[in-house]
Amino acid sequence: MAKTINQLVAEALSEVSKNANGNIVHSKNIKPKQQAILVKQGYLKRIIKGWYLFDADLSAQVAGESALWYESIWSFIGQYLGSRFGDDYWLSAEASLDIHTHNNTMPAQLVVFVTNGTDDITRLPNNMSLLMVKSKTRPVVLAKHRGVVVFPLETALANSVPRSFQKNPVSMQIALRTAELDKLAEALLRSKNLASASRIIGAYDALEMRSESKKLEAIIGSAFGNIKINNPFLVPPVMLAKGKKENASARRIRIIWQQMREEVIAGFSSIKPNFDFYSRSLDETLDSIDEIYVHDAYHSLSIEGYAVTPELIEKVSRGDWSPETIAQDNDAKNVLAARGYYDAFNQVKQSLTQAYNKEDLNYLIDVGITQWHTSMFKPCVTAGIISEMDLAGFRKGPIYIRASRHVPPASEQLMDCMDALKESIASEDSFVVKAILGHFIFGYIHPYFDGNGRTARFLMNFLFVIGGYNWVIVKKEAREQYMAALESASVNKDIKPFVAFIASMVDNS
């Protein structure tokens, strides 16, 4: 008896899942018939010729649309470059620094040096590319990080160019604060790059790291004589509290907050609060929020995609996974999401009530984020769709935002990142800055597997209302502009479009 299409798809999924490495599959590891079936069904999405993304999000037509693409991109780059050059390649100093400092933005072009090859370019999804540049010599010291051959942190710093300090000062500050001075000195002595040494010593001075600056100057000076010190930063760098031990992503958040706050204040200079939260009656405030609930819920709800799992393979084999069943699943998910939003919305109102009664604001934010998020997904737990364990703390794995070059911090960095966010909100005087940067950076961190956007908007509106502004509804029709503004802030570190966008929503409210 001939096998049904569902059985063939299930067999192909099971076989390919064994050969997928980090969601990446090379055509040489797939039987041609299975490849044809899975490409046609949408489970294999072409990255470049011969290379596929293994993904069960059937709503995404191509690799670049899939949320899994940015989860898998370093796996692809490592496998692709390894297949072409073995270990005889390395990323540029700039790209190496981005990896070491947990830069959450994927560059439009990644520069790769090779000794056994020619200048070449490989086009990737979403207008990204790999630029291969032939090099006559191979560096003495290289390392492998995230499956890709890179310069070690200190060697990358020693090989950095002036443009790095001007184009990406945050990464440079984090790299300098993270680097081991003895290794950095060795790298500079090995390279004999006095111009780089001059910049790095000057950068330490600018960061008020006087001890590091003087020790490095003494070491380099003993080998090459007096050296002229040059501050490579175009604008004064942001100073961080000394002695606080935290990961690079958390440091990046603190720096970004300080860099962006003045732009937020300037963007709201002509928009004044509508009321005084503490002098207006609580009932009036809560009634005004109740009036917009349906409108707000309609515009804020969203639907997530799927990932390849053994359960999915079993569903396919039973014929339970098709456009029709996906639609049914999404209908059920919509109902549960609507109920969860209602519960979370009311939980935000309770937080506002506590704030009105002079409960500590920092405490309310810390507890509120958890309460709002768990309320949002409690109906899914009750329905047995997710486990209550899924709501215990932050996500336990990577997450990626569809069609965005921003990659949220790794799960092991989340505690430090959320502490940095909450402390930044706590130390901020302006409620406008608290609200807008609170929303942006919460989304930048993406601490949960689902519901990050809704929780970020709850956080923003909680702070806006306490600051005397009306609840802001981000309308469905403005989603493209909204996401583009967040992308600009995340990728280009330009908060102005997001400030302008929210300001226009405040006026409309």
Buried (B, 14 or more C-beta within 10 A) or exposed (E): EEEEEBBBBBBBBBBBBEBBBBBBBBBEBBBEEBBEBBBEBBBBBBBBEEBBBBBBBBBBEBBBBBBBBBBBBBBBBBBBBBEBBEEBBBBBBBBBBBBBBBBBBBBEBBBBBBEEBEEEEBEBBBEBBBBBBEBEEBBEEBBEBEBBBBBBBBBBBBBBBEEBBEEBBBBBBBBBBBBEBEBBBBBBBEBEBBEBBBBBBBBBBBBEBEEBBEBBBEBBEEEEEEBEBBBBBEEEBBEBEEEEEBBBBBBBBBBBBBBBBEBBBEBBEEBEBBBEBEEBEBEEBBEBBEEBBEEBBEBBBBEBBBBBEEEBBBBBBEBBBEEEEEEEBBEEBEEBBEBBBBBBBBBBBBBBEBBBEEEEBEEBBBBBBEBBBBBBBBBBBEEEBBEEEBBEEBBEEBBBBBBBBBBBBBBEBBBBBBBBBBBBBBEBEBBBBBBBBBBBBBBBBBBBBBBBBBBBBBBBBBBBBBBBBBBBBBBEEBEEBBBEBBBBBBBEBBBBBBBBBBBBBBEEB
